[in-house]
Amino acid sequence: MALVFNNSLDCYFMDSDEQIKTHLLSVWLEEKRLFARGKECMLFVTNRGLYIVSKTEAKPQWWKSAVQRQILMLLKEPDNTIIIHDGYDEKKLDIDLENHKNLRFKSADVVSVEAEEKSWGSVLVLKLRNNSKVVKYHVSIVRDWVSYPVKAPMTFLKINWSPVIQYIKLEMKR
């Protein structure tokens, strides 16, 4: 078991039976507050919580090929948002969670989760408890990026967030 700190100063142990249920790459995360900037990350939903990893030890070569496979899969099957990528498992997530810049939320920290359809893509709207306040995040899957002058999303995918939402809501009730 590895010691994991969540965003509050509480600590908890990541359970040895904790399993990744979905792992989405090329995610654009925006905290909905004044002057907040978005960032690229990975979104994990496990049977115990939700993790947002922007600092990873994953190799760039693995990352590029996994992102391409995910984009092709989601273009072909936009309802298939429950994805687990080969080459990244719970041990690697545990290593990435040692970086305190990565966000960790227990299932009990999820206040609400819903989807919004925009003309440019699909958005997962998360309201999460961080310490004593509730923070709102918008999560989207990016298809293409522009890298100059700073890396930013160029086009987004339209996907069905329902399977992810249903799983998160199921875990919230436990």
Secondary structure as UniProt FT lines:
FT   STRAND          3..5
FT   STRAND          11..13
FT   TURN            16..17
FT   STRAND          20..31
FT   TURN            34..35
FT   STRAND          39..46
FT   STRAND          49..53
FT   HELIX           60..76
FT   TURN            78..79
FT   TURN            86..87
FT   HELIX           90..96
FT   TURN            97..98
FT   TURN            100..101
FT   STRAND          103..106
FT   HELIX           107..109
FT   STRAND          110..117
FT   STRAND          122..130
FT   TURN            131..132
FT   STRAND          133..146
FT   STRAND          152..156
FT   HELIX           162..173
//
